[in-house]
Amino acid sequence: MNKKSIINHIETDNKLISILKKLPNNYWDFKYENTKEYTHSIHSYPAVMVSPISRNIINIVRQIMEVDSLFDPFSGSGTVLVEGMLANIKTIYGNDINPLAIFISKVKTNKLNINKLKKEASILLKQINDDYNENIDFYEMADEYFEKTLDLTSKDGWGNDAPVYLKKYVDSKKINFEVPNFKNIGYWFKPRVILQLQMIKNHILKIEDENIRNFVFAAFSESVRLVSNRRNGEFKMFRMPPIKVKSFKPNVLKEFTDILDKNIEKMNGFAEACNKNGSISKVRIFNNNVIDLFDIDDSSIDLVITSPPYGDNRTTVAYGEYSRLSLQWIDLFGLSEKEIMMIDKTLMGGAKFRKGFEFSIPSKTLTKSLEIIKDIDLERAGDVYSFYLDLEKAISAISKKTKTGGYQFWVVGNRTVKGELLKTDKIIKEIASKYDMDYVYTIDRNIINKVMPSLNSPTNTVGKKLETMCNEHIVILRKR
Ligand SMILES: C[S@@+](CC[C@H](N)C(=O)[O-])C[C@H]1O[C@@H](n2cnc3c(N)ncnc32)[C@H](O)[C@@H]1O
């Protein structure tokens, strides 16, 4: 690169730093901001990045350069992509390894015709209610029927063989009804919930317009978790205690209808906002492992905004586990049971280095921390190493996709392992310099409204919690 362009880059960096330094201290807190508007909250997802972060980054970067392409390599539920559309950026790419994340973000970024959506939804809800009313005993009395002979909270019997029992029930009622069958369905759902979910699914499948069908499936997916025997508010799959399972009687139809109605209003707001801004954005979302990013052209991205996982899935967020019941129920991705169960192993830090490792990651900060953790617990050190090894590969791949002079904003949290603080913000900065990225600046922000495991369970023991994070850092890099 010639001297002139180096000077230009440094001048642009300085402009950016000067804008950032002038912002008030609480600028990135978003204490009073509505983070659930537009399509942002149509489906929950762990560790979502609050929407104003990317909105503000886009606005700020646009003051110093043109932004025609935006990329989030860990796009999760698609927050950055939605904001890119609201900002009317021409080309927007997302990427995630979790098929449910891709599904949610496609739905969120697919602007629908509201009148058509409302019409289809009202036909659907009428069909569902008619079916329910015509067969109310079949749908409502299933729990009582089985409770006469089975313990619905037991892992054996109902827990193992729910589809077999349900088939007998359906046959005895002489009703033509396909019984769903996937691993542990009886452990996670009670009979009447299964029948009602399947009935709703059958009617959704009749919607001809694929975009509308997927939008409705997103509402269905969100209801699945809420009517399951799963304990709410956990990132891992923990079931309610048996006594709670016994008395649990969710209103499946109401849950689904309320979510669908709420989501339609959100889509309405989103479509109006996009129509107002002229809406030229083209969004594509890929299912690559971030360490290769095959589908994205090299040197094609002006701006990267992303929040990677905080660490390996075993001790932070198990995105696959979180998505499992939805993936099993909506069944749109051609995934086998085994592939659904394996998602977490494909996430960053999925490979195991339990017996030690050759240290090769170019970060002094990480080396120091790993030395300390290794002396306490070699296996945990292996987990930490595995995560950062993937992070290094991700930084290398994302750097290749970024144009010279393009900016990357990494929103990261620093967590503690075995008492040692892992300074991911510094580690990224150090690794990135090996991959043609210059460090520009770090913004520190308080986490006030982020739904994430600020109290996570580092030992995977129910109820055992340790405070690990209360602020996060936005590390800014620029491609050389
Ligand atoms: C912190 S979340 C991103 C959340 C997102 N910013 C949002 O607002 O919803 C991190 C994401 O990284 C994804 N991920 C983890 N390992 C990955 C890998 N190897 N390749 C691609 N995506 C990966 C997870 O599936 C998860 O969706």
PDBQT file of the ligand as one rigid body, heavy atoms in Angstrom, charges set to zero:
ROOT
HETATM    1  C1  LIG A 501     -23.668 -13.685  20.464  1.00  0.00    +0.000 C 
HETATM    2  S1  LIG A 501     -24.507 -14.609  19.243  1.00  0.00    +0.000 S 
HETATM    3  C2  LIG A 501     -24.924 -13.413  18.045  1.00  0.00    +0.000 C 
HETATM    4  C3  LIG A 501     -26.196 -12.723  18.400  1.00  0.00    +0.000 C 
HETATM    5  C4  LIG A 501     -26.623 -11.703  17.369  1.00  0.00    +0.000 C 
HETATM    6  N1  LIG A 501     -25.746 -10.550  17.375  1.00  0.00    +0.000 N 
HETATM    7  C5  LIG A 501     -28.046 -11.289  17.637  1.00  0.00    +0.000 C 
HETATM    8  O1  LIG A 501     -28.271 -10.093  17.893  1.00  0.00    +0.000 OA
HETATM    9  O2  LIG A 501     -28.926 -12.137  17.639  1.00  0.00    +0.000 OA
HETATM   10  C6  LIG A 501     -23.239 -15.543  18.500  1.00  0.00    +0.000 C 
HETATM   11  C7  LIG A 501     -23.672 -16.390  17.304  1.00  0.00    +0.000 C 
HETATM   12  O3  LIG A 501     -22.500 -17.039  16.788  1.00  0.00    +0.000 OA
HETATM   13  C8  LIG A 501     -22.919 -18.240  16.182  1.00  0.00    +0.000 C 
HETATM   14  N2  LIG A 501     -21.733 -19.108  15.985  1.00  0.00    +0.000 N 
HETATM   15  C9  LIG A 501     -21.010 -19.758  16.923  1.00  0.00    +0.000 A 
HETATM   16  N3  LIG A 501     -20.011 -20.450  16.354  1.00  0.00    +0.000 NA
HETATM   17  C10 LIG A 501     -20.090 -20.226  15.017  1.00  0.00    +0.000 A 
HETATM   18  C11 LIG A 501     -19.323 -20.661  13.911  1.00  0.00    +0.000 A 
HETATM   19  N4  LIG A 501     -18.286 -21.480  14.056  1.00  0.00    +0.000 N 
HETATM   20  N5  LIG A 501     -19.672 -20.215  12.680  1.00  0.00    +0.000 NA
HETATM   21  C12 LIG A 501     -20.740 -19.378  12.512  1.00  0.00    +0.000 A 
HETATM   22  N6  LIG A 501     -21.507 -18.949  13.536  1.00  0.00    +0.000 NA
HETATM   23  C13 LIG A 501     -21.189 -19.360  14.772  1.00  0.00    +0.000 A 
HETATM   24  C14 LIG A 501     -23.950 -18.806  17.150  1.00  0.00    +0.000 C 
HETATM   25  O4  LIG A 501     -24.799 -19.740  16.519  1.00  0.00    +0.000 OA
HETATM   26  C15 LIG A 501     -24.662 -17.513  17.580  1.00  0.00    +0.000 C 
HETATM   27  O5  LIG A 501     -25.837 -17.324  16.831  1.00  0.00    +0.000 OA
ENDROOT
TORSDOF 0
